[in-house]
Amino acid sequence: MQPQEPQPQPQPQSQEPQAPDAVPAAPRATPTGPRPEPIRFFGTTWLNHDGNYTPRRAAVTVGSLAALVVSCLVLRLAYEGLQLAAVGGFVNILVVIMFATCSALAFGHTWGSFTKRPDPARQSSLRGLLTIGFLGSLTAYFLRSLKEAPAESLHRAEYTTARDQHARRTAKRTKNPAKRHRSAP
């Protein structure tokens, strides 16, 4: 017996006719000019308050409040641990003053960063203080999220300025520079 070669099977024809003159979808035009900078948790929805902006803001508000409450509970447990260790009244007072001072400074720094860009050099030098004062940062984030997306006003002002500058630059280029007449001194 000789092995039989497999017979090619006919391919089923599709029922859908293909249009030979179908035009491929045109790519979207890239917008000219400045683009809004995304904000954490909001993306660019802050610009027009679209794309679930309100639920996102509510989630950020509730989330920052929950993080603040949990952080306070953790600090309370740490303080109780110091009391159980019987380290003494001086250390307990020192820890409370340290967290209160660092939290107040972190609150002021975080609140200020919502209205103007912080200096990167100063930001890196304050990293430890901001870490210790995380309660102040969380409080500032919670309070700002009650009004708007944190840093929304800063981003809006920067975007408006960039858009105005772009409009002025492009308006100057609409004329033909070859036809410019130079005035005699």
Backbone torsions as a table, in degrees:
resi	resn	phi	psi	omega
1	MET	NA	136.2	178.5
2	GLN	-98.6	141.0	178.0
3	PRO	-67.9	138.5	179.7
4	GLN	-88.4	140.2	177.2
5	GLU	-79.5	141.8	-179.2
6	PRO	-66.3	138.2	179.0
7	GLN	-82.4	133.8	176.8
8	PRO	-66.7	133.8	-179.3
9	GLN	-89.4	139.7	178.9
10	PRO	-68.6	138.4	178.7
11	GLN	-78.1	133.4	177.7
12	PRO	-68.7	138.9	179.4
13	GLN	-86.2	141.2	-179.8
14	SER	-74.1	148.6	-178.5
15	GLN	-81.6	-19.5	-176.7
16	GLU	-86.4	124.6	177.7
17	PRO	-73.5	142.3	178.2
18	GLN	-100.7	129.5	-179.5
19	ALA	-83.5	119.5	-179.2
20	PRO	-70.5	-23.0	-177.4
21	ASP	-101.5	24.0	179.6
22	ALA	-68.5	133.1	-178.9
23	VAL	-92.3	127.2	178.0
24	PRO	-66.3	152.3	-178.9
25	ALA	-61.4	133.7	-179.5
26	ALA	-74.5	138.9	178.0
27	PRO	-66.7	148.6	-179.7
28	ARG	-67.8	143.1	178.7
29	ALA	-72.2	135.4	178.3
30	THR	-77.1	127.2	-179.9
31	PRO	-66.8	140.6	177.9
32	THR	-90.3	158.0	177.7
33	GLY	95.2	-176.6	-177.1
34	PRO	-70.5	151.7	177.3
35	ARG	-111.8	147.0	178.9
36	PRO	-68.5	143.2	178.7
37	GLU	-82.0	132.3	-179.8
38	PRO	-70.7	148.5	176.0
39	ILE	-108.8	142.3	179.9
40	ARG	-55.5	134.5	-179.2
41	PHE	75.0	-12.7	-175.8
42	PHE	-119.0	-20.2	-175.2
43	GLY	62.2	-130.8	177.3
44	THR	-107.1	16.3	180.0
45	THR	-69.2	-15.8	-179.2
46	TRP	-67.3	-22.7	-175.3
47	LEU	-65.1	-51.2	-178.0
48	ASN	-112.8	5.8	-176.9
49	HIS	54.4	46.0	178.1
50	ASP	-117.7	-177.3	176.5
51	GLY	62.7	49.7	178.8
52	ASN	63.1	35.9	-179.9
53	TYR	-61.0	-47.2	-176.9
54	THR	-63.8	-47.7	176.7
55	PRO	-63.0	-35.6	177.9
56	ARG	-64.3	-42.5	179.5
57	ARG	-64.9	-39.6	176.9
58	ALA	-64.1	-40.1	179.0
59	ALA	-66.2	-39.8	178.4
60	VAL	-65.9	-40.5	179.0
61	THR	-63.3	-49.1	-179.8
62	VAL	-65.8	-40.8	180.0
63	GLY	-64.2	-42.7	179.8
64	SER	-69.5	-34.9	175.7
65	LEU	-66.3	-42.3	178.2
66	ALA	-63.7	-42.6	177.9
67	ALA	-63.2	-37.7	178.6
68	LEU	-65.1	-43.6	179.9
69	VAL	-65.3	-45.4	179.5
70	VAL	-63.0	-40.1	179.1
71	SER	-64.2	-39.7	177.4
72	CYS	-64.1	-39.2	177.6
73	LEU	-65.2	-40.4	178.2
74	VAL	-64.6	-42.5	177.3
75	LEU	-64.5	-36.1	177.7
76	ARG	-63.5	-42.7	177.3
77	LEU	-63.4	-40.0	178.4
78	ALA	-64.2	-40.8	178.9
79	TYR	-65.2	-41.1	176.9
80	GLU	-64.3	-33.1	175.4
81	GLY	-64.2	-38.3	176.0
82	LEU	-65.1	-38.8	179.1
83	GLN	-67.2	-39.7	178.3
84	LEU	-66.9	-32.2	179.4
85	ALA	-75.9	-11.9	179.1
86	ALA	53.5	52.6	-179.0
87	VAL	-77.1	-17.5	177.7
88	GLY	114.0	159.9	-176.9
89	GLY	-67.5	-33.8	-178.3
90	PHE	-64.1	-44.5	-179.6
91	VAL	-66.6	-40.5	178.8
92	ASN	-61.1	-45.2	179.5
93	ILE	-65.9	-39.3	179.5
94	LEU	-62.8	-42.1	179.2
95	VAL	-65.2	-43.7	179.9
96	VAL	-63.4	-44.9	179.8
97	ILE	-64.4	-41.1	179.9
98	MET	-61.5	-48.5	-179.0
99	PHE	-67.1	-37.4	179.2
100	ALA	-66.3	-44.2	-179.5
101	THR	-66.5	-47.2	180.0
102	CYS	-64.3	-36.5	178.5
103	SER	-67.7	-39.9	178.2
104	ALA	-65.1	-43.4	178.5
105	LEU	-66.8	-39.6	178.6
106	ALA	-66.2	-37.6	176.8
107	PHE	-60.8	-48.6	-179.8
108	GLY	-62.6	-40.3	179.9
109	HIS	-67.8	-45.1	-179.3
110	THR	-66.5	-42.0	179.2
111	TRP	-63.2	-40.3	178.3
112	GLY	-67.8	-30.8	-179.9
113	SER	-71.8	-11.6	175.9
114	PHE	-79.4	-17.1	-177.7
115	THR	-113.5	-20.3	174.2
116	LYS	-149.9	151.9	-177.7
117	ARG	-68.8	129.3	178.4
118	PRO	-74.4	152.5	177.1
119	ASP	-70.1	126.8	-177.9
120	PRO	-61.2	-35.7	179.6
121	ALA	-66.5	-43.4	178.9
122	ARG	-67.8	-36.3	179.3
123	GLN	-60.8	-43.9	-179.0
124	SER	-70.4	-31.8	179.2
125	SER	-74.9	-22.6	179.7
126	LEU	-95.6	6.3	-174.2
127	ARG	-57.4	-44.0	179.8
128	GLY	-65.7	-43.7	179.1
129	LEU	-62.9	-41.3	179.4
130	LEU	-68.0	-30.8	177.6
131	THR	-69.2	-43.8	178.9
132	ILE	-67.5	-37.2	-178.3
133	GLY	-92.3	37.0	-177.7
134	PHE	-59.7	-26.0	178.0
135	LEU	-63.8	-40.2	178.5
136	GLY	-65.7	-40.7	178.6
137	SER	-64.9	-43.0	178.6
138	LEU	-65.2	-37.9	178.6
139	THR	-65.0	-44.2	178.4
140	ALA	-62.8	-41.8	179.6
141	TYR	-63.7	-41.9	178.9
142	PHE	-63.7	-48.6	-177.5
143	LEU	-64.6	-39.0	179.8
144	ARG	-69.7	-34.5	-179.2
145	SER	-70.2	-15.6	173.7
146	LEU	-69.8	-29.8	-177.6
147	LYS	-93.1	-47.3	-176.0
148	GLU	-159.3	177.6	171.8
149	ALA	-65.2	132.8	-178.2
150	PRO	-53.4	128.3	-178.9
151	ALA	73.4	14.6	179.2
152	GLU	-64.4	-43.0	-178.6
153	SER	-64.6	-36.9	176.5
154	LEU	-63.7	-48.5	-180.0
155	HIS	-65.4	-37.6	179.2
156	ARG	-65.5	-42.9	178.9
157	ALA	-64.4	-43.5	179.4
158	GLU	-65.1	-41.1	-179.8
159	TYR	-66.6	-41.4	178.8
160	THR	-63.8	-43.0	178.1
161	THR	-62.6	-45.1	179.7
162	ALA	-64.4	-38.7	178.9
163	ARG	-66.6	-40.6	177.7
164	ASP	-65.3	-42.4	178.2
165	GLN	-63.8	-39.7	178.1
166	HIS	-64.4	-41.2	179.4
167	ALA	-63.8	-40.5	178.2
168	ARG	-66.2	-41.5	-179.5
169	ARG	-65.5	-42.4	-178.5
170	THR	-74.2	-28.5	177.8
171	ALA	-68.2	-34.3	179.2
172	LYS	-69.6	-27.1	-176.6
173	ARG	-87.5	0.3	-177.7
174	THR	-76.3	-21.6	179.8
175	LYS	-88.0	155.6	179.4
176	ASN	-80.3	115.8	-177.6
177	PRO	-69.0	-18.9	179.3
178	ALA	-70.9	-24.7	-179.4
179	LYS	-90.7	5.4	-178.9
180	ARG	-67.6	131.8	178.7
181	HIS	-99.6	132.8	177.7
182	ARG	-93.3	134.8	179.8
183	SER	-85.8	146.6	179.9
184	ALA	-77.1	140.3	-179.0
185	PRO	-73.7	NA	NA
